[in-house]
Amino acid sequence: MTEGSAGALTVTLCRDSRQFAALEESWNRLVRECPTATPFQSHAWLHSWWLSYGKDGRLRILLVRRAEELVGAAALMLVHRPLPRLVPLGGPITDYFDVLVSREHAGQVVPALAQGLHRAARSAVVDLREVRPGAAAEALFEAWPGVSSRLTDSTCMELPTLPFDQLVKRMPASGAQRVRAKLRKTDAAGIEEHEVTEREVPQAVRTLLRLHEKQWRGRGVTPEHLRPRFAEHLTRATRRMVRAGEGRLTEFRLDGKVVAANVTLLSAALSGGYLYGADPDLRERKVDVATLLLRYEAGRALEEGRPVVSFLRGNEPYKNHWRPETVVNQRLLLATHALAPLMRLHESQVTGRERAVGALREALPAARDWRARLNELRVR
């Protein structure tokens, strides 16, 4: 570790994965003290991701301590392409990024994090993707002593946690009527819920991923979801998160057979449906899986006092039926004054790619489907 100081605080840079592993207890205590933390800032998620996706020599985790107490952290890694950057741990399979800041010491911690990150970024641009509005990373952005820029990132959909019948009432009358009819058919089918124990997680994840592949077959499954490293990470992280109350894996059974499964990640701020799989044969029984899952997860979130039920990233049509609130993540770019030209170059490349992708989608509506199918064939 390298050290610096900011008043009564000590700022260190952790590059050793074994030291990161040893932080679990103090890290999770800090997560509980950070009101903006999402499930993707848990030690279970981040450390598991690093074990499956990390590369030796790339770890860069900023730690802020007050005496021996961990009061701030930013989980980052160094990448070299297309240019040197410090980016969040978690990569593309992580829906939200944030830094961790203790509520009690935020006034000191944010400037200390900014100073520590400024030192760590002497030769790299800081590229913070998927920052949720209201995140502590916004305060870091405002305190940054160098140059900065704010871009938009992924669209997320969220619902307030309400009794399910009130969520149904948010829909147009015709849509609400269809939902109630679908639920009557689902209930008549006799589907039973089972919350998986920590010991049952490995087999349950295998079942979920098998159903997920079957559900998306021929429609462009996300290639990463079929790779062994993703299964390894999801199994490891889910076991730890189930044990800590930071996650839930639920199976839905019909006549003793698992016909759907869903991983939900949990924090004080939200309940997020991360990944599900469902047997396509359920359609023949007129079972609406998305509605089944939402009713269950909304009920659990209400019981647990979590204020938001999040669909996480993506604006798929089935989500819009519920009239959710649209939340647009941010992409925060930071650099020292010396690296300002490099940051501006990166910013122009990012915006150029986004415009090109948007133009392609508008000109060729079928391009996305073809790309998804090619990805699926490549994985197979």
BELTA-V175008 format. One record per run of one state. SS is the DSSP state (@ for helix, = for strand, . for the rest). FROM is the first residue (numbers start at 0). TO is the last residue. If there is no record, write none. Layout:
# BELTA-V175008
ss:SS from:FROM to:TO
ss:SS from:FROM to:TO
This chain:
# BELTA-V175008
ss:. from:0 to:0
ss:= from:1 to:5
ss:. from:6 to:7
ss:= from:8 to:13
ss:. from:14 to:15
ss:@ from:16 to:21
ss:. from:22 to:22
ss:@ from:23 to:32
ss:. from:33 to:37
ss:@ from:38 to:40
ss:. from:41 to:41
ss:@ from:42 to:52
ss:. from:53 to:57
ss:= from:58 to:65
ss:. from:66 to:67
ss:= from:68 to:78
ss:. from:79 to:83
ss:= from:84 to:87
ss:. from:88 to:89
ss:@ from:90 to:92
ss:. from:93 to:95
ss:= from:96 to:96
ss:. from:97 to:98
ss:= from:99 to:100
ss:. from:101 to:104
ss:@ from:105 to:119
ss:. from:120 to:123
ss:= from:124 to:130
ss:. from:131 to:134
ss:@ from:135 to:142
ss:. from:143 to:145
ss:= from:146 to:159
ss:. from:160 to:162
ss:@ from:163 to:168
ss:. from:169 to:171
ss:@ from:172 to:188
ss:. from:189 to:190
ss:= from:191 to:194
ss:. from:195 to:196
ss:@ from:197 to:215
ss:. from:216 to:221
ss:@ from:222 to:225
ss:. from:226 to:226
ss:@ from:227 to:243
ss:. from:244 to:245
ss:= from:246 to:253
ss:. from:254 to:255
ss:= from:256 to:265
ss:. from:266 to:269
ss:= from:270 to:277
ss:. from:278 to:278
ss:@ from:279 to:284
ss:. from:285 to:287
ss:@ from:288 to:303
ss:. from:304 to:306
ss:= from:307 to:312
ss:. from:313 to:315
ss:@ from:316 to:319
ss:. from:320 to:323
ss:= from:324 to:334
ss:. from:335 to:335
ss:@ from:336 to:362
ss:. from:363 to:365
ss:@ from:366 to:378
ss:. from:379 to:379
